[in-house]
């Protein structure tokens, strides 16, 4: 059960007004929302983990990339995390872009540099896949 939804309403910024945040990858989420989310993650890594788990459970690829960008900013910035994770910073910037398609090893290294890890949990007894 989630304590807070990852789909919080945000004020919108027109893409052509020059006020886009690098955190949003040029999207329409306002700077204020992006910065508040990053600060929340920085203050409470458990909330960041819950947020990412919610995105993994209910979100799509674009939401996952946005969440990872927010987390990267909160936990040392892309360049700092790239160094900690043993990844190339330029490649990590591209990986975390809205059109990024990270490999599992990159996600694992990035999360480890943030002090987190991926884990698998069963969906529940009613939704188990049955072996044939």
N, C-alpha and C positions, 0 to 999 in steps of 0.2 A: 504494500500500500504506500502510495506516495504522500508525502506531507505537503509538497508544493508542486504545482504543475510546471513543466518546462515550457508550456505554451502560454506564457503570460502576455497580456495585451501590452503593446508598446506604442508610443507615439511614432508616427511615420515621418520620414524625411524623403523629399523628392530626390530621385537619383541624380538629377542634373543641377542641384543647388550648391554643389561644392562642399557640402558639410558631411559627406560620408566618412565613416570611421574605418580605419584599416582593420579593426576587429571584426566588422561585419562582412568583409570581403566585397564591399561595394553594394551590399544589399540594402534593404529599406528599414532595418531596425535602427532606431535612433541611437545616437552616441550615449545619451543618458542611460538608456536601458542597458546597452553593452557595457558601459563602465560600471554600472551598479551590479551587473551580473558578475563581472570580473572581480570586483571588490568583495562580493559575497563569497565567491570561491576562495579568494585569498584569505579571508577571515575564517572560513569554515570548510576545510577540505572534505569533511563528511558530507556536507551539502553538495559540494561539487561532484562527489562520487554518486550520490543519489540522483542528481540531475542527469549525469551521464547514463546511469542505469535506466532512468525514465526514457531518455532519448533512444537508447538501444532497444528498449521494449516497445515503444510506440512510435518512434520517429522514422524519418527517412534519411537518405544519404546526406542531403543538404543540411538537415538539422544536426546530424552527427558531426559534420565538418564544422558547423558554427559552434557547437558545444566544445569541440576539441580546440578551436581557435581561442575561445574564451578561456578555457582551462590553461592553454599554453601561456596566454598573457598573464594569467593570475599566478602561475607557478614559475615565473622567471623569464618570461618572454621566449619567443621562438629561438633566437640565437643562443640564449643561455641553456635552454632545454636541449637544443640540438647538440651542443657541446657535451652536456651531461649524459645524453643518450647515445653518444657516438655516431650521430647522424650529421649529414651535410646540411648546413643552415638553409642554403638556397633550395635544396631539394625538399626540406621540411616545409618551407614557405609554400612551395608549389603543392606539396602533399596536402596541406591544410587549406588550400584555396577552395572556393565553392565547387570547383570541378575536380577537386582532388579525389584520388582513389588509392588510399594508403594500403600498403601490404600489411599483413598481420604482424610481421616482425617489426615494422616501423611503429605500429600502434603499441605493441608490447613495450618497445624501448622507450617511447614517449611517455606512456603511463608509468613505467618504472621510474623514469626521471622525475615524475610528479609525486612519487611515493604511492602509486596505485598499481592495480593489476586487473586483468580481465578474469572473470570467473563464470562458470556455467552453472545454472540452477535448473532443476526440473520445473516444468510448467505446472505440474500437479497431477494427481492420480487420474482425474477425469479426462485429461488431454494427452495422455501418453500414447506415443506411436506404438502400435503392436507389430511384433515381428511376424512375418508370414512363414 
